[in-house]
Amino acid sequence: MTNKQRLLFGLFVLTTIACNLTGGTPASPSPVMDVSPTGVTITETAPATFIPETSTPIPSLTLSPTSPPTETPTFTPLPVVESLKAKVTADLLSCRYGPGAEYLYLYALRQTANIKLIGRADGNNWVWVDGKNKCWVNAKFLDVAGDIMSLPIVYPGTAKLPVSPYYPGPSWAKATRSGNSVEVTWEAVPISPGKYEDENMHQYIIEVWRCEGGQIIFETLGTNFPVITVENDEPGCALPSHGFVYVQEKHGYGGPVDIPWPSH
């Protein structure tokens, strides 16, 4: 081996030892040589980046408790009874020919009198008293052994008003509406002064079944003129409102004539 060869060999050994002493430093990415027709281009390759795997959460199924079905309240009618016992609580209670304070007076019942009720009117709290001369009283002046709503409805129907032998009823009636107010007019039927029961008697009786709060209410109105206004007749009842006009004199009633009730 020549001296020149020995020198090169020694440099190689020293270089190898130096490289081994610096082994703690991480090696840089090796350049990649891209040989192209125009020259040599060196492109450094970046180290690979770790991307953590992600997963899309699966929505969980939430079960909502099912509400029980809502029960619709049902109306159970009272069983109908044939009669009820009652006792008069007023000092003196008027018993009348019809189910209202405007009808003719028949006789009076004294306080604590025991009576038998055999019917009621449709739409108010007047009840029919049994006896030789059946008549009507207001149930608010009675102590009733039971519910008057369980009595059978006898007016209109079974219970009749006495018929006047002297005067017919009006031959016509008409009605006009303004909102919930209804004005009723009819044919005038004059009666003589001697046919009045007393100074408080009205010549005409108007029976009205009108709607209020979703229910049909029965009321009687009295007047001495062939016109009257029903102040409150609301919409919303299952049955239509209606009414009648009677002539009243001390022996009984003429008519009735049906009121052609205006709709809403």
Protein Blocks (a to p, Z undefined) as FASTA:
>chain_A
ZZklmmmmmmmmmmmmmmmmmmmpccdddddddddfkbccdddddddddddddddddddd
ddddddddddddddddddddfbdcdddfbfbdcddfbdcfkbccfbdcdehiacddfbdc
ehiacdcdedjbdcdddfklcccebjfklpccfbgcjbccdddfkbccdfbdcdddehja
ccdddddddddfklpfblmbcfbdcdddddeehiacddddddfbfcdcdfbacehifbdc
ddddddddfkbcedddddddddZZ
